[in-house]
Amino acid sequence: MKTKFIITLFVCLMGLMTGCKVGNVASSQGLSDQAYIYVESVNKYPGYVQVSLDKNTTFNAKVYQPKKHQVKGETYAVATGKRHVTVSYQGKVVFERTLMLSTQETNKITLP
């Protein structure tokens, strides 16, 4: 009887110990491999400008006017690395430069 009680107690204790999560579980995640572009100008550009990266990726971007109370407008996620950025408005190139885009960095493109 005593042996049966000890075995039952031991099994219950083992069940309780395995049912609990023991120790701290750490999780580490790296930064996403993206850079961001923000387009601004003191002049007005109604509508959108066309941004081209390395002559193969093209998207439309809204141009924001710099304001003291506004931190940022809309940012656009792009791939990191050395990129040739061309910004055109109504078929005319207004900005063209090669930029080094780093991970999680926001690059401000200032148009004339």
Backbone as CSV, one residue per row, in Angstrom:
resi,resn,N_x,N_y,N_z,CA_x,CA_y,CA_z,C_x,C_y,C_z
1,MET,0.809,-1.187,0.000,0.000,0.000,0.000,0.856,1.256,0.000
2,LYS,1.915,1.230,0.847,2.814,2.375,0.952,3.571,2.572,-0.361
3,THR,3.985,1.517,-1.020,4.710,1.590,-2.283,3.805,2.142,-3.379
4,LYS,2.552,1.714,-3.398,1.599,2.208,-4.386,1.351,3.708,-4.210
5,PHE,1.283,4.179,-2.963,1.084,5.595,-2.671,2.294,6.423,-3.118
6,ILE,3.502,5.934,-2.893,4.728,6.637,-3.278,4.837,6.712,-4.796
7,ILE,4.508,5.627,-5.480,4.585,5.612,-6.941,3.549,6.587,-7.520
8,THR,2.334,6.597,-6.981,1.292,7.515,-7.451,1.700,8.960,-7.207
9,LEU,2.256,9.251,-6.045,2.722,10.599,-5.722,3.850,11.019,-6.661
10,PHE,4.767,10.099,-6.937,5.886,10.388,-7.845,5.381,10.680,-9.263
11,VAL,4.426,9.903,-9.754,3.867,10.099,-11.098,3.140,11.446,-11.178
12,CYS,2.393,11.791,-10.120,1.688,13.083,-10.103,2.670,14.243,-10.100
13,LEU,3.724,14.145,-9.321,4.737,15.208,-9.279,5.445,15.352,-10.631
14,MET,5.730,14.234,-11.271,6.375,14.290,-12.587,5.432,14.912,-13.614
15,GLY,4.158,14.600,-13.504,3.169,15.199,-14.405,3.072,16.700,-14.205
16,LEU,3.119,17.151,-12.968,3.083,18.584,-12.689,4.346,19.289,-13.185
17,MET,5.475,18.647,-13.023,6.741,19.270,-13.448,6.862,19.349,-14.972
18,THR,6.374,18.361,-15.682,6.474,18.402,-17.142,5.404,19.280,-17.758
19,GLY,4.342,19.557,-17.036,3.273,20.413,-17.541,3.628,21.884,-17.486
20,CYS,4.621,22.244,-16.724,5.010,23.648,-16.577,6.136,23.988,-17.539
21,LYS,6.159,25.199,-17.935,7.236,25.693,-18.783,8.362,26.148,-17.868
22,VAL,9.517,25.580,-18.010,10.625,25.886,-17.124,11.622,26.768,-17.861
23,GLY,12.073,27.838,-17.222,13.104,28.698,-17.793,12.524,29.769,-18.686
24,ASN,13.388,30.662,-19.102,13.008,31.748,-19.998,13.231,31.330,-21.440
25,VAL,12.317,31.696,-22.263,12.442,31.406,-23.685,12.746,32.721,-24.387
26,ALA,13.871,32.793,-25.041,14.264,34.023,-25.732,14.063,33.854,-27.233
27,SER,13.634,34.923,-27.848,13.438,34.932,-29.288,14.176,36.128,-29.860
28,SER,14.909,35.906,-30.909,15.609,37.031,-31.536,15.237,37.077,-33.006
29,GLN,14.968,38.288,-33.460,14.620,38.486,-34.856,15.479,39.614,-35.396
30,GLY,15.949,39.444,-36.587,16.745,40.489,-37.214,15.855,41.557,-37.830
31,LEU,16.472,42.630,-38.231,15.741,43.693,-38.903,15.407,43.263,-40.320
32,SER,14.280,43.708,-40.807,13.924,43.388,-42.181,14.888,44.130,-43.111
33,ASP,15.216,43.495,-44.194,16.214,44.023,-45.122,15.551,45.014,-46.075
34,GLN,15.125,46.164,-45.521,14.464,47.187,-46.325,14.992,48.558,-45.935
35,ALA,15.001,49.430,-46.920,15.285,50.843,-46.688,14.025,51.605,-47.090
36,TYR,13.970,52.881,-46.744,12.769,53.659,-47.017,13.147,54.958,-47.726
37,ILE,12.261,55.393,-48.625,12.462,56.642,-49.373,11.307,57.577,-49.042
38,TYR,11.651,58.835,-48.814,10.682,59.886,-48.522,10.962,61.036,-49.480
39,VAL,9.942,61.527,-50.190,10.126,62.562,-51.212,9.501,63.865,-50.726
40,GLU,10.296,64.959,-50.766,9.777,66.267,-50.363,10.318,67.355,-51.278
41,SER,9.619,68.498,-51.283,10.026,69.644,-52.082,9.333,70.886,-51.545
42,VAL,10.012,72.031,-51.662,9.378,73.296,-51.279,8.411,73.750,-52.367
43,ASN,8.615,73.292,-53.591,7.696,73.592,-54.692,6.563,72.577,-54.702
44,LYS,5.453,72.953,-55.303,4.306,72.054,-55.369,4.413,71.149,-56.589
45,TYR,4.156,69.883,-56.367,4.071,68.894,-57.428,2.691,68.247,-57.312
46,PRO,1.689,68.794,-58.022,0.344,68.205,-57.917,0.340,66.767,-58.426
47,GLY,-0.379,65.932,-57.755,-0.434,64.524,-58.157,0.771,63.773,-57.632
48,TYR,1.320,62.935,-58.477,2.426,62.074,-58.076,3.616,62.248,-59.006
49,VAL,4.802,61.927,-58.483,6.009,61.840,-59.305,6.297,60.360,-59.516
50,GLN,7.045,60.059,-60.561,7.390,58.677,-60.864,8.820,58.426,-60.420
51,VAL,9.002,57.438,-59.523,10.317,57.090,-58.994,10.753,55.794,-59.646
52,SER,11.974,55.789,-60.174,12.521,54.611,-60.831,13.806,54.203,-60.116
53,LEU,13.908,52.923,-59.754,15.104,52.386,-59.102,15.807,51.448,-60.070
54,ASP,17.039,51.760,-60.401,17.863,50.934,-61.292,17.186,50.646,-62.631
55,LYS,16.313,51.502,-63.069,15.613,51.417,-64.356,14.757,50.166,-64.526
56,ASN,14.483,49.453,-63.408,13.620,48.281,-63.554,12.452,48.274,-62.571
57,THR,12.529,49.016,-61.489,11.423,49.127,-60.540,10.903,50.552,-60.589
58,THR,9.624,50.705,-60.859,9.031,52.028,-60.976,7.767,52.093,-60.132
59,PHE,7.587,53.200,-59.404,6.369,53.404,-58.638,6.073,54.890,-58.554
60,ASN,4.828,55.220,-58.234,4.408,56.603,-58.066,4.529,56.992,-56.607
61,ALA,5.015,58.211,-56.353,5.202,58.695,-54.988,4.596,60.084,-54.845
62,LYS,4.046,60.339,-53.688,3.492,61.646,-53.392,4.613,62.528,-52.842
63,VAL,4.612,63.806,-53.251,5.632,64.753,-52.799,5.035,65.598,-51.680
64,TYR,5.738,65.640,-50.553,5.292,66.418,-49.395,6.117,67.684,-49.276
65,GLN,5.488,68.729,-48.766,6.214,69.961,-48.493,6.743,69.884,-47.065
66,PRO,8.007,70.310,-46.851,8.565,70.226,-45.500,7.867,71.197,-44.557
67,LYS,7.453,70.669,-43.413,6.793,71.484,-42.396,7.419,71.152,-41.054
68,LYS,7.463,72.142,-40.195,8.074,71.925,-38.890,7.248,70.991,-38.011
69,HIS,5.934,71.070,-38.127,5.086,70.257,-37.261,4.863,68.848,-37.803
70,GLN,5.263,68.592,-39.033,5.064,67.273,-39.635,6.389,66.538,-39.657
71,VAL,6.420,65.366,-39.042,7.657,64.605,-39.007,7.953,64.020,-40.385
72,LYS,7.026,63.227,-40.916,7.203,62.617,-42.228,5.848,62.396,-42.854
73,GLY,5.867,62.297,-44.142,4.664,61.898,-44.852,4.730,60.400,-45.080
74,GLU,4.410,59.998,-46.265,4.423,58.577,-46.603,5.819,58.157,-47.035
75,THR,6.288,57.046,-46.497,7.577,56.495,-46.900,7.333,55.255,-47.750
76,TYR,8.276,54.955,-48.613,8.159,53.832,-49.539,9.298,52.859,-49.279
77,ALA,8.976,51.595,-49.070,9.971,50.569,-48.792,10.638,50.118,-50.083
78,VAL,11.967,50.082,-50.063,12.749,49.654,-51.227,13.842,48.696,-50.751
79,ALA,14.446,48.009,-51.681,15.533,47.086,-51.353,16.790,47.870,-50.986
80,THR,17.593,47.290,-50.127,18.821,47.947,-49.692,19.927,47.776,-50.726
81,GLY,20.999,48.533,-50.538,22.152,48.445,-51.425,22.347,49.719,-52.211
82,LYS,23.238,49.640,-53.172,23.525,50.789,-54.030,22.469,50.843,-55.132
83,ARG,21.712,51.935,-55.166,20.595,52.069,-56.100,20.699,53.373,-56.875
84,HIS,20.392,53.300,-58.163,20.343,54.500,-59.007,18.891,54.969,-59.014
85,VAL,18.632,56.124,-58.396,17.276,56.633,-58.224,17.035,57.762,-59.215
86,THR,15.948,57.651,-59.971,15.541,58.689,-60.908,14.106,59.081,-60.588
87,VAL,13.881,60.396,-60.400,12.534,60.906,-60.139,12.145,61.795,-61.306
88,SER,10.995,61.505,-61.910,10.532,62.317,-63.031,9.121,62.802,-62.765
89,TYR,8.827,63.981,-63.309,7.507,64.580,-63.160,7.061,65.081,-64.527
90,GLN,5.948,64.593,-64.992,5.389,64.918,-66.304,6.410,64.684,-67.424
91,GLY,7.121,63.578,-67.337,8.073,63.185,-68.372,9.440,63.833,-68.275
92,LYS,9.661,64.749,-67.330,10.955,65.416,-67.172,11.650,64.888,-65.923
93,VAL,12.946,64.610,-66.054,13.726,64.121,-64.924,14.051,65.306,-64.012
94,VAL,13.624,65.220,-62.743,13.876,66.307,-61.791,14.914,65.919,-60.747
95,PHE,15.225,64.624,-60.629,16.223,64.155,-59.669,16.822,62.872,-60.202
96,GLU,18.133,62.788,-60.188,18.820,61.570,-60.621,20.121,61.454,-59.840
97,ARG,20.259,60.362,-59.110,21.448,60.194,-58.282,21.585,58.732,-57.876
98,THR,22.801,58.310,-57.603,23.047,56.979,-57.069,23.156,57.100,-55.553
99,LEU,22.326,56.334,-54.850,22.275,56.392,-53.392,22.658,55.044,-52.796
100,MET,23.253,55.084,-51.613,23.518,53.870,-50.847,22.428,53.761,-49.792
101,LEU,21.570,52.778,-49.924,20.434,52.599,-49.017,20.766,51.501,-48.015
102,SER,20.734,51.856,-46.732,21.053,50.916,-45.661,19.779,50.363,-45.030
103,THR,19.926,49.269,-44.307,18.797,48.623,-43.657,18.149,49.537,-42.635
104,GLN,16.831,49.658,-42.705,16.009,50.443,-41.788,16.344,51.932,-41.790
105,GLU,16.949,52.430,-42.846,17.303,53.844,-42.966,16.302,54.531,-43.893
106,THR,15.894,55.742,-43.522,14.996,56.535,-44.357,15.786,57.594,-45.073
107,ASN,15.785,57.545,-46.393,16.498,58.528,-47.206,15.510,59.568,-47.712
108,LYS,15.843,60.825,-47.478,14.982,61.920,-47.908,15.472,62.407,-49.268
109,ILE,14.589,62.415,-50.249,14.891,62.938,-51.572,14.255,64.310,-51.649
110,THR,15.090,65.345,-51.796,14.599,66.709,-51.877,14.612,67.135,-53.342
111,LEU,13.434,67.439,-53.853,13.305,67.864,-55.244,13.404,69.377,-55.328
112,PRO,13.876,69.894,-56.512,13.960,71.352,-56.676,12.591,71.987,-56.815
